[in-house]
């Protein structure tokens, strides 16, 4: 009988954005691959997909229906392995798999950045910490993607059978790669940017955590000294109009390009000079890893995910959540193409050594073998 694996998350976009290489790998090992999440995206490498009404809020009533449907899916299919992601995907899958675990199903949960961490609001600790602590008892392997979360889970004695740290979901260092100056000029011409413009890029949903207002305020502080600076903001979200209005108020509207949703950001990264990241909280941000793979220096607000990737004075800087600190570093980089190049080379080197897709896939293979080592045969996982 074929082995079956279930991947579960809050929304199906999570898998299309981050996990297709892992779905593909299981298919290549001969497994049936199932996915449970909210949404109707067609995913490759998937044999069966379940559209469940999972909601991000732990208090939403629809999650009761989602739990019942997910439990029925798990009990009916007899999975050997369940790998769940995102807070609510992780909560519902682990609760729904309780009886399946008693029959031998293994459950892995990847925490893509705990909602409780150093500096998090007290309500986050009050809501999410006890949930994760209790559910660790229903987890065969808890995967963390940054060192801070790993130390938090181990020091607070979470009861998962295994607690492991891997380097995120990996970045495709063949797709995201530096380009020649000529190629950069071609990309700029295609997007109608001057060769001597200083292009800063950030891709994120417009919400309170992503904090794009900080970038706009910092731009207003350097506009006199950097008249050819451009801030490129990709994404949509609830605070988009508020950010547009702020750019008008600070008289930098002509220096900010709101790009909307961008399906492919690699051409945009490759034509830019620096990535600026303003989010207050991150687990291990893929958008920063993609920028680093493209050989860009990074200026980012200090948080656990950014500090995992950005080494001060090596491939960029982490700064406080103050416009003047961000503006200071922007000016330093704009004035030295040599420093831009040196920091960009270090960014690429860090990605190749620790965060490439091949490296992380190898880490995940080892974990799958370790988690399932008490099953009859594990040679499938070594190929």
C-alpha positions in Angstrom: 0.0 0.0 0.0 1.3 3.5 -0.9 2.4 5.7 1.9 0.5 8.9 2.4 1.6 12.3 3.6 -0.7 15.2 4.5 0.5 18.8 4.5 -1.8 21.2 6.4 -1.7 25.0 6.7 -4.2 27.9 7.2 -4.2 28.9 3.5 -3.1 27.0 0.4 -1.0 30.0 -0.8 1.4 29.0 1.9 2.3 25.9 0.0 2.5 27.5 -3.5 4.8 30.1 -2.1 7.1 28.1 0.1 6.7 24.3 -0.1 6.4 23.1 -3.7 10.0 21.5 -3.6 8.9 19.4 -0.6 5.7 18.3 -2.2 7.6 17.3 -5.3 10.2 15.4 -3.3 7.6 13.3 -1.6 6.0 12.5 -5.0 9.4 11.4 -6.2 9.7 9.0 -3.3 6.4 7.4 -4.4 4.1 8.9 -1.7 0.5 10.0 -2.2 0.6 13.7 -1.3 -2.5 15.4 0.2 -2.9 19.0 1.2 -5.5 20.5 3.6 -5.9 24.3 3.7 -8.3 27.1 2.9 -8.4 28.1 -0.7 -8.8 26.8 -4.3 -5.3 27.2 -5.7 -4.3 24.2 -7.9 -1.1 22.9 -6.6 1.3 20.6 -8.6 2.6 17.3 -7.1 -0.6 16.9 -5.1 -2.9 13.9 -5.4 -5.8 15.2 -3.3 -6.5 18.7 -1.9 -9.1 19.5 0.7 -10.5 23.1 0.9 -11.2 23.6 4.6 -12.6 26.8 6.2 -9.6 27.4 8.4 -9.4 30.9 9.8 -6.3 32.8 11.1 -8.0 33.9 14.4 -8.0 31.1 17.0 -11.4 32.4 18.2 -13.2 32.2 14.8 -16.2 29.9 14.9 -15.5 28.5 11.4 -12.5 26.7 12.9 -14.8 24.3 14.6 -16.1 23.1 11.3 -12.6 23.1 9.9 -11.5 20.8 12.8 -14.4 18.4 12.2 -13.6 18.2 8.5 -9.9 17.8 9.0 -10.4 15.0 11.6 -12.6 13.1 9.2 -10.0 13.5 6.4 -7.2 12.2 8.7 -9.2 9.3 10.1 -10.3 8.2 6.6 -7.0 8.3 4.9 -4.6 6.7 7.4 -1.6 8.9 6.9 1.9 7.8 7.8 3.0 11.4 8.2 1.3 14.8 8.8 3.4 18.0 8.4 1.5 21.1 9.5 2.4 24.7 9.2 1.2 28.2 10.3 -0.4 28.7 13.8 -3.9 27.6 13.1 -2.9 24.9 10.6 -0.7 23.6 13.4 -3.3 23.8 16.1 -6.1 22.1 14.1 -3.9 19.4 12.6 -2.4 18.3 15.9 -5.7 18.2 17.6 -7.4 16.3 14.8 -4.5 13.8 14.6 -4.7 12.7 18.2 -6.3 9.3 17.5 -4.2 8.8 14.4 -1.0 9.2 16.4 -2.1 6.4 18.6 -2.1 4.2 15.5 1.4 5.2 14.4 0.9 8.5 12.4 3.8 10.9 12.9 3.1 14.6 13.3 5.6 17.4 12.4 4.9 21.0 13.1 7.0 23.8 11.6 6.8 27.1 13.6 7.4 29.8 11.1 8.1 32.3 13.9 6.3 31.9 17.2 3.7 34.7 17.7 5.2 35.0 21.2 8.9 36.0 21.4 11.1 38.6 23.0 9.4 42.0 22.7 6.0 40.5 21.6 2.8 42.1 23.1 1.6 40.5 26.4 -1.7 39.3 24.7 0.4 37.2 22.3 2.1 35.4 25.2 -1.3 35.0 26.9 -3.0 33.5 23.9 -0.3 31.7 21.8 2.2 30.5 24.3 -0.1 28.2 26.3 -1.5 26.8 23.1 1.9 25.9 21.7 3.1 24.6 25.1 0.1 22.2 25.4 0.1 21.1 21.8 3.8 20.3 21.9 2.6 17.1 23.7 0.9 16.1 20.5 4.0 16.7 18.3 6.5 14.2 17.2 8.9 16.9 15.9 8.8 20.6 16.4 10.8 22.5 13.7 11.9 26.0 14.4 13.4 28.2 11.7 15.4 30.6 13.8 17.7 30.2 16.8 15.7 32.4 19.1 12.6 30.2 18.7 14.7 27.1 19.1 16.1 28.3 22.4 12.7 29.4 23.5 11.2 26.0 22.8 14.0 24.1 24.5 14.4 26.4 27.5 10.6 26.3 28.2 10.7 22.5 28.0 8.2 22.1 25.2 7.2 18.4 25.2 7.6 17.5 21.5 9.6 14.3 21.1 12.1 16.1 18.9 12.8 19.9 18.7 15.0 20.8 15.7 16.3 23.9 14.0 16.4 24.1 10.2 17.4 27.1 8.0 13.9 28.1 6.9 12.3 26.8 3.7 15.4 27.4 1.6 15.9 29.8 -1.3 16.5 28.9 -5.0 20.0 30.3 -5.5 19.8 29.4 -9.2 16.7 31.5 -9.8 17.7 34.3 -7.4 21.2 35.2 -8.5 23.3 38.4 -9.1 23.3 39.9 -12.6 25.9 41.8 -14.5 25.8 45.6 -14.7 24.7 45.4 -18.3 21.7 43.1 -17.3 20.9 45.5 -14.5 20.7 48.4 -16.9 18.5 46.4 -19.2 16.1 45.6 -16.4 16.0 49.3 -15.4 15.3 50.4 -18.9 12.4 47.9 -19.1 10.9 49.2 -15.9 11.7 52.9 -16.8 14.3 53.7 -14.1 17.4 55.7 -14.7 20.8 54.0 -14.4 21.9 56.5 -11.8 18.8 56.1 -9.6 19.3 54.6 -6.2 16.6 51.9 -5.9 15.4 50.6 -2.6 13.0 47.6 -2.5 10.6 46.0 -0.1 8.0 43.4 -0.8 5.4 42.8 1.9 1.7 43.0 2.7 0.7 46.5 3.9 -0.2 45.9 7.5 0.8 47.1 11.0 3.6 44.5 11.4 5.3 45.2 8.1 5.5 48.9 9.1 6.1 50.4 5.6 5.4 53.9 7.2 8.9 53.7 8.7 10.5 53.5 5.2 8.5 56.4 4.0 9.5 58.5 7.0 13.2 57.6 6.5 12.9 58.5 2.8 11.7 62.0 3.7 14.8 62.4 5.8 17.2 61.7 2.9 15.2 63.3 0.0 17.4 66.5 -0.1 20.7 64.6 -0.2 19.4 61.8 -2.4 17.0 63.4 -5.0 17.4 60.3 -7.3 16.4 57.8 -4.6 13.3 55.6 -5.3 11.5 53.4 -2.9 9.8 50.5 -4.6 7.0 48.9 -2.4 5.5 45.7 -3.7 2.3 44.3 -2.1 -1.3 45.0 -1.2 -3.1 45.2 2.1 -5.3 47.2 4.5 -2.8 50.0 5.1 -1.9 50.6 1.4 -4.0 53.8 1.1 -2.7 55.1 4.4 0.9 54.7 3.2 0.1 56.5 -0.1 -1.4 59.4 1.9 1.7 59.5 4.1 3.9 59.8 1.1 1.9 62.8 -0.1 2.0 64.4 3.3 5.8 64.1 3.5 6.3 65.3 0.0 7.9 62.1 -1.3 5.1 60.9 -3.4 7.2 61.2 -6.5 10.0 59.1 -4.9 7.7 56.1 -3.9 6.4 53.6 -6.4 3.6 51.4 -5.1 3.8 48.4 -7.3 0.8 46.4 -6.1 0.9 42.6 -6.1 3.9 41.3 -8.0 4.0 37.6 -8.9 7.7 37.5 -9.8 10.0 39.8 -7.8 13.3 38.4 -9.0 13.7 40.9 -11.9 12.8 43.7 -9.5 15.4 42.6 -7.0 18.1 42.3 -9.6 17.8 45.9 -10.8 17.8 47.4 -7.2 20.7 48.6 -5.0 19.5 47.6 -1.6 16.6 46.0 0.2 15.1 47.8 3.2 12.9 45.8 5.6 10.8 47.5 8.2 8.8 44.7 9.8 8.6 44.6 13.6 8.4 40.7 13.8 9.7 38.0 11.5 10.4 34.3 11.8 12.8 33.9 8.9 11.7 36.2 6.0 11.9 34.6 2.6 11.8 38.0 0.9 15.1 38.9 2.6 16.7 35.6 1.7 15.8 36.0 -2.0 17.3 39.5 -1.9 20.5 38.2 -0.4 20.7 35.5 -3.0 20.5 38.2 -5.6 23.6 39.8 -4.0 22.0 42.8 -2.3 22.9 44.5 0.9 20.1 44.6 3.5 19.1 47.3 6.0 16.4 45.9 8.3 14.7 46.6 11.6 16.2 44.5 14.3 14.1 41.4 15.1 14.8 37.7 15.5 14.4 36.8 11.8 16.3 39.7 10.5 19.2 39.2 13.0 19.4 35.6 11.8 20.2 36.8 8.3 21.7 40.2 8.5 25.2 40.5 10.1 26.0 44.1 11.0 28.8 45.6 8.9 29.1 42.4 6.9 26.1 42.2 4.6 24.2 45.2 5.9 22.8 46.4 9.2 20.0 45.9 11.6 18.6 49.1 13.0 16.2 50.4 15.6 12.6 51.1 14.7 13.4 54.8 14.2 13.5 56.6 10.8 16.7 58.5 11.6 18.7 55.2 12.2 17.4 53.8 8.9 18.1 57.0 7.0 21.7 57.1 8.3 22.5 53.6 6.9 20.8 54.4 3.6 23.0 57.4 3.1 26.1 55.4 3.9 25.3 52.8 1.3 24.2 55.3 -1.4 27.6 57.1 -1.1 29.7 54.0 -1.7 29.2 51.6 -4.6 32.2 49.7 -3.3 30.5 49.0 0.0 27.3 48.0 -1.8 29.3 45.4 -3.8 31.2 44.1 -0.8 28.0 43.7 1.3 26.1 42.1 -1.6 28.8 39.5 -2.1 28.6 38.6 1.6 24.8 38.3 1.3 25.2 35.8 -1.5 27.8 33.9 0.4 25.6 33.5 3.4 22.7 32.2 1.3 24.9 29.6 -0.5 26.5 28.3 2.7 23.5 28.0 5.0 20.1 28.8 3.4 20.0 27.4 -0.1 17.1 25.2 -1.1 19.5 22.2 -1.6 20.9 22.7 1.9 17.5 22.9 3.6 16.0 20.1 1.6 18.9 17.9 2.8 18.1 19.0 6.4 14.5 18.1 6.0 15.3 14.7 4.5 17.3 13.9 7.6 14.5 15.0 9.8 11.9 12.9 8.0 14.1 9.9 8.4 14.7 10.6 12.1 11.0 11.1 12.8 9.9 7.9 11.0 12.9 5.7 12.0 10.7 3.3 14.0 8.7 2.4 10.9 9.4 -0.7 9.0 11.5 0.9 6.2 13.1 4.2 5.8 15.3 3.7 2.8 12.8 5.7 0.7 14.0 8.9 2.4 17.6 8.7 1.4 17.2 8.9 -2.4 
